[in-house]
Amino acid sequence: DTGVSQDPRHKITKRGQNVTFRCDPISEHNRLYWYRQTLGQGPEFLTYFQNEAQLEKSRLLSDRFSAERPKGSFSTLEIQRTEQGDSAMYLCASSVKRDWQFFGPGTRLTVL
Amino acid sequence: GIQVEQSPPDLILQEGANSTLRCNFSDSVNNLQWFHQNPWGQLINLFYIPSGTKQNGRLSATTVATERYSLLYISSSQTTDSGVYFCAVGGSNYKLTFGKGTLLTVNP
């Protein structure tokens, strides 16, 4: 098994721009999760997919955030009109059933 | 939601020493994982341990679900053990709730 992959690894953008991140889960993992981690804190849950269905969204996920998982494979997380407060590490994880969640390397976003 | 508290927040050791990290949680859980976050931010799975005891080399973990705590033991620590250790728990839903972590520094 290859691990969870995320692209890009780093993204620097200007305030107000839109950004999109991609996550490829471990093959045959039907559950996919997005988390956000700010400096000095543990990761915080953003949203969760089972196959292509988005089953839960955190209140952290404002209207500027949208996530998709077409065909139940890879997922994308888009942030519109980025703000400096969006600067963080965005982590993706996948799992089978309620088992180990395996995390990708993350995308570090810096909003100038 | 579930609250997770980790202690100590910081720990400094000499190489070769042993240590115990603690994770307390506020409700019954279906999932508990320990992670080591390396300097590049990658979360490395250590244990999936909602209950019981497991060992992997110099590391072992024990979760007492009825008393809502878990312990991570590191024996004969090495400089490469340095980093942040996170405990994360999952309840009846699927999301993990993380503690704030323990920053471990192992000096040569």
Interface residues (C-beta under 8 A of the other chain):
Chain A: R31 Y33 Y35 Q37 G40 Q41 G42 P43 E44 F45 Y48 L55 E56 S58 M89 L91 A93 R98 D99 W100 Q101 F102 F103 P105 G106 R108
Chain B: V4 N30 N31 Q33 F35 W40 G41 Q42 L43 N45 Y48 F86 A88 G90 N93 Y94 K95 L96 T97 F98 G99 K100 G101
